[in-house]
Amino acid sequence: MKHASFFQIASSLLSLVSVECLPAKNEVVVPPSTTTDLTRGGNNLMQTMGEVDESSCRGNTMTWDKSKTPWEKLQLAQNLNLYQNIWQANKVLDSGMSDITCRAFNKGSVSWKNKFHMPCSPQDNNQVKTYTNVAWAGSPVPLKSAKIFNTTWNWKFLEESSDLVLDVSYDIFLTKDPSCTSQDCASREVMIWLGALGGARPAGTRSPVNGNPTGTLKVGGKYEFQVWQGTVNVPVISIFPAEEGRRYTSFKADLKKVLKTLQAFGIAKDEYILSVGAGIEIFKTKTAIKLVLHLSPKHRGVPRRSLAQS
């Protein structure tokens, strides 16, 4: 959640994200060779991606163990990166590992495989160790300028293990500084949890909704969430499935409307959207799992000059 790079909101997140979490094995790294520019012609969804190197993806692997740096990136386009981000590597035991293999990148669609083992001491079970994510880098976008930001996220587990603790979530950072380019100058964090396993919970405590301590809010007319508030360097607002154990494995919403709804919990109209992430926060696991996610966003309503700044 912290010390991570995320989608820097622009015209869109991704057309497709696919993640598999599998047992470890060796992978071959294939270097990039050719480039294309999806900002030209009719590729409106990719206007802010910049120059794209589709061949930089397939077969390229980022491998982590305790002897290596916990942060690494694979650049897919001028403003798009795939990140290895073991931001609390010090809390992972010596046998911990994470391999991320980029499987395919085509016309803005990204598919990657994450194989990991994140054992930890009992006292660290409730702390996030890593956030596997694709990051979009750009300039802050005023909340008042972003009119529509639709996203669809479909995901499912192919296999699960009883010891697994993780969440599947969007992670959005806001700022009041239009020149801000990192979370160090963020003013607030907003998380949208679509599902949690093994007792994972957001930072802080549950907050009343409309004065009701057990109240909930609805997103998209059908997704019901609790609201949690806490602090992790900056104030954090998290929405969490209202029903215990519920997983929104097929989610469709306008994130602009979500942020507007959360103004009742402190979001200011003059804040800027600094970054938006979508990925998996892993607290712990000792055995193999398989997880597949598909993310299909659309965004419109912000002038291109606001989206394509670098």
QUIFEN-V443897 format. One record per residue. RES is the residue in one letter. PHI is phi as a letter, one per 20 degrees, with the letter a starting at -180 (none if undefined). Layout:
res=RES phi=PHI
res=RES phi=PHI
This chain:
res=M phi=none
res=K phi=d
res=H phi=l
res=A phi=d
res=S phi=d
res=F phi=c
res=F phi=f
res=Q phi=e
res=I phi=g
res=A phi=b
res=S phi=f
res=S phi=a
res=L phi=e
res=L phi=c
res=S phi=e
res=L phi=b
res=V phi=c
res=S phi=c
res=V phi=c
res=E phi=c
res=C phi=d
res=L phi=c
res=P phi=f
res=A phi=f
res=K phi=a
res=N phi=f
res=E phi=c
res=V phi=e
res=V phi=e
res=V phi=d
res=P phi=f
res=P phi=f
res=S phi=c
res=T phi=c
res=T phi=c
res=T phi=c
res=D phi=d
res=L phi=e
res=T phi=e
res=R phi=e
res=G phi=m
res=G phi=e
res=N phi=e
res=N phi=f
res=L phi=f
res=M phi=d
res=Q phi=g
res=T phi=d
res=M phi=f
res=G phi=m
res=E phi=f
res=V phi=d
res=D phi=d
res=E phi=f
res=S phi=f
res=S phi=f
res=C phi=e
res=R phi=g
res=G phi=n
res=N phi=f
res=T phi=c
res=M phi=d
res=T phi=d
res=W phi=c
res=D phi=b
res=K phi=f
res=S phi=e
res=K phi=d
res=T phi=f
res=P phi=e
res=W phi=c
res=E phi=b
res=K phi=c
res=L phi=d
res=Q phi=e
res=L phi=e
res=A phi=b
res=Q phi=g
res=N phi=c
res=L phi=c
res=N phi=c
res=L phi=d
res=Y phi=d
res=Q phi=e
res=N phi=b
res=I phi=e
res=W phi=f
res=Q phi=c
res=A phi=f
res=N phi=f
res=K phi=d
res=V phi=e
res=L phi=f
res=D phi=g
res=S phi=e
res=G phi=f
res=M phi=b
res=S phi=b
res=D phi=d
res=I phi=d
res=T phi=d
res=C phi=e
res=R phi=e
res=A phi=a
res=F phi=b
res=N phi=b
res=K phi=l
res=G phi=n
res=S phi=e
res=V phi=c
res=S phi=c
res=W phi=b
res=K phi=c
res=N phi=c
res=K phi=d
res=F phi=b
res=H phi=b
res=M phi=c
res=P phi=f
res=C phi=b
res=S phi=f
res=P phi=g
res=Q phi=f
res=D phi=d
res=N phi=g
res=N phi=e
res=Q phi=d
res=V phi=f
res=K phi=d
res=T phi=b
res=Y phi=c
res=T phi=f
res=N phi=b
res=V phi=d
res=A phi=c
res=W phi=d
res=A phi=d
res=G phi=a
res=S phi=e
res=P phi=g
res=V phi=d
res=P phi=f
res=L phi=g
res=K phi=f
res=S phi=e
res=A phi=f
res=K phi=e
res=I phi=c
res=F phi=b
res=N phi=e
res=T phi=b
res=T phi=c
res=W phi=c
res=N phi=d
res=W phi=b
res=K phi=b
res=F phi=e
res=L phi=e
res=E phi=b
res=E phi=c
res=S phi=c
res=S phi=f
res=D phi=e
res=L phi=f
res=V phi=c
res=L phi=a
res=D phi=c
res=V phi=d
res=S phi=b
res=Y phi=e
res=D phi=c
res=I phi=d
res=F phi=d
res=L phi=d
res=T phi=b
res=K phi=d
res=D phi=d
res=P phi=f
res=S phi=e
res=C phi=f
res=T phi=c
res=S phi=b
res=Q phi=f
res=D phi=f
res=C phi=d
res=A phi=f
res=S phi=d
res=R phi=a
res=E phi=c
res=V phi=c
res=M phi=d
res=I phi=d
res=W phi=e
res=L phi=e
res=G phi=a
res=A phi=b
res=L phi=c
res=G phi=m
res=G phi=n
res=A phi=f
res=R phi=c
res=P phi=f
res=A phi=f
res=G phi=n
res=T phi=c
res=R phi=f
res=S phi=d
res=P phi=f
res=V phi=d
res=N phi=l
res=G phi=n
res=N phi=e
res=P phi=g
res=T phi=d
res=G phi=f
res=T phi=c
res=L phi=c
res=K phi=d
res=V phi=d
res=G phi=m
res=G phi=m
res=K phi=b
res=Y phi=e
res=E phi=d
res=F phi=c
res=Q phi=f
res=V phi=d
res=W phi=d
res=Q phi=c
res=G phi=a
res=T phi=c
res=V phi=c
res=N phi=m
res=V phi=c
res=P phi=g
res=V phi=c
res=I phi=d
res=S phi=c
res=I phi=d
res=F phi=c
res=P phi=g
res=A phi=f
res=E phi=e
res=E phi=g
res=G phi=n
res=R phi=f
res=R phi=c
res=Y phi=e
res=T phi=e
res=S phi=c
res=F phi=d
res=K phi=b
res=A phi=a
res=D phi=d
res=L phi=f
res=K phi=f
res=K phi=f
res=V phi=f
res=L phi=f
res=K phi=f
res=T phi=f
res=L phi=e
res=Q phi=f
res=A phi=f
res=F phi=d
res=G phi=p
res=I phi=f
res=A phi=e
res=K phi=f
res=D phi=e
res=E phi=f
res=Y phi=d
res=I phi=e
res=L phi=e
res=S phi=b
res=V phi=c
res=G phi=d
res=A phi=b
res=G phi=a
res=I phi=d
res=E phi=e
res=I phi=d
res=F phi=e
res=K phi=a
res=T phi=a
res=K phi=d
res=T phi=c
res=A phi=f
res=I phi=c
res=K phi=c
res=L phi=b
res=V phi=c
res=L phi=c
res=H phi=c
res=L phi=d
res=S phi=c
res=P phi=d
res=K phi=c
res=H phi=b
res=R phi=b
res=G phi=o
res=V phi=d
res=P phi=g
res=R phi=g
res=R phi=f
res=S phi=f
res=L phi=e
res=A phi=e
res=Q phi=f
res=S phi=c
